[in-house]
Amino acid sequence: MKRNVEDIKKIEEILVTAHRIESNFVVTQEWQERVMKHICQIAASKIQINDDRVFSKIIWRFATAVSVFAGIFLLYAINTDVNHESVMVNMFLNDPLNFIVSQIVSP
Amino acid sequence: MDQIQGETHDNEIIKRILDGNINEFELLLKRYQGFVFGIVTRHIPHEMAEEIAHNVFIKVYNSLPTFKSKTPFKHWLSKVTVRTCYDHWRKQYNSRETAMSSLTEKHDKWLETVITSRSSEFFEKEEFIKETRETLNWALGKLSAKERMVLSMVYLEGFSVRETATLLSWSVVNVKVRSYRARKKLRKHLVKLLEQRGEIGRGRGNKT
C-alpha cells in the first residue's frame, strides 16, 4: 500500500511536469488568414443585417403614417356622412361626358 | 502589459474595429495569438488547438462591443479563452464524442518506466513527454468537463483558487470543492491503472 502511494505521487509529479513543459506550437500564416477571412464574413453579414434593420424601420414608420392618415380620413368620412356607394352614384349621375361609363364598358 | 511600447494601445485598436475598420483586428490577432495558443494548448490536445484558438478570436470579435475598457484587454481575453476551452469540453462530454481512449501497451511500458527509473532521466526524451501527455489526457478524460478544467488550472498549472474562480466565473468555494474532488478522482483512476498493471504483470508472469 505504501509503495502504491509513493508510485502515485511519482506519477502525479511527472504528469504535472509534463503539462508545464512549454510546447513549441507553431502558428501558421494560413491559420491567421482563415481567422481574418471568417471575421470579414461575420462583419459583412452584420452590415447586411443592419441594412435589413434600417429598411424594416423605414417600412414600419411608413406603415404608421399610412394608418394615421387612414384613421383621419375615416373620421372625416364619418363626420361628413360620406359613404362610397353614394359617392359612386353621384359620380355616375354627374357624368355628362359619359367619361366613367365609357371607361368601364370599353374593352 | 496592456500597452506595448511604441505600439497602438489595445483600446484604441478596439475602438477602430468597432468603428468598422475590420482589418485592424489583424493587429490584435498577431499581438495575442501566442498568448491564446499558450492557454489553449494547456487545456486542449494539440491537434484541436487551431480550431479552438480560431473560435476564441471569433468570440472575441463578436463580444468586442461588450468589452469594458476599464479592465485590461489581455485579462478579458484570457477569460474568453479559458471559457472557450471549457465550453469545448462541455460540448464534447454532452455529445459523448470524446474518445475515451484506452491505454495501449506503449503506455503500459510508460508506466513501468515511471515507476522503475529516476525522474531526472524522463524528460530528456521527446517521446516520453508525448506519452506522458497522452496518459494525462486519458486520465483527464475520465473526469467531467468542470472537473477537468478546474484540475488543470489549479493543480496542473498552479493558478490560485481565486484566480481560477475569476477566470471561470465560478465562486471560490465551488473551485475549492471541485478541485479537491477532481484530484481525488484522478488519484483513484491512477490507482486503478496501477492495479491493472499489476494484474497484467501477474498474468504475464503466469503465462511464462
Boltz contact constraints between the chains, C-beta under 6 A:
constraints:
  - contact:
      token1: [A, 7]
      token2: [B, 115]
      max_distance: 6.0
  - contact:
      token1: [A, 7]
      token2: [B, 194]
      max_distance: 6.0
  - contact:
      token1: [A, 8]
      token2: [B, 190]
      max_distance: 6.0
  - contact:
      token1: [A, 11]
      token2: [B, 114]
      max_distance: 6.0
  - contact:
      token1: [A, 11]
      token2: [B, 190]
      max_distance: 6.0
  - contact:
      token1: [A, 14]
      token2: [B, 114]
      max_distance: 6.0
  - contact:
      token1: [A, 14]
      token2: [B, 132]
      max_distance: 6.0
  - contact:
      token1: [A, 15]
      token2: [B, 136]
      max_distance: 6.0
  - contact:
      token1: [A, 16]
      token2: [B, 156]
      max_distance: 6.0
  - contact:
      token1: [A, 18]
      token2: [B, 129]
      max_distance: 6.0
  - contact:
      token1: [A, 18]
      token2: [B, 132]
      max_distance: 6.0
  - contact:
      token1: [A, 18]
      token2: [B, 133]
      max_distance: 6.0
  - contact:
      token1: [A, 19]
      token2: [B, 156]
      max_distance: 6.0
  - contact:
      token1: [A, 23]
      token2: [B, 41]
      max_distance: 6.0
  - contact:
      token1: [A, 25]
      token2: [B, 37]
      max_distance: 6.0
  - contact:
      token1: [A, 25]
      token2: [B, 41]
      max_distance: 6.0
  - contact:
      token1: [A, 27]
      token2: [B, 33]
      max_distance: 6.0
  - contact:
      token1: [A, 27]
      token2: [B, 37]
      max_distance: 6.0
  - contact:
      token1: [A, 31]
      token2: [B, 50]
      max_distance: 6.0
  - contact:
      token1: [A, 35]
      token2: [B, 54]
      max_distance: 6.0
  - contact:
      token1: [A, 35]
      token2: [B, 57]
      max_distance: 6.0
  - contact:
      token1: [A, 36]
      token2: [B, 26]
      max_distance: 6.0
  - contact:
      token1: [A, 39]
      token2: [B, 25]
      max_distance: 6.0
  - contact:
      token1: [A, 39]
      token2: [B, 61]
      max_distance: 6.0
  - contact:
      token1: [A, 43]
      token2: [B, 22]
      max_distance: 6.0
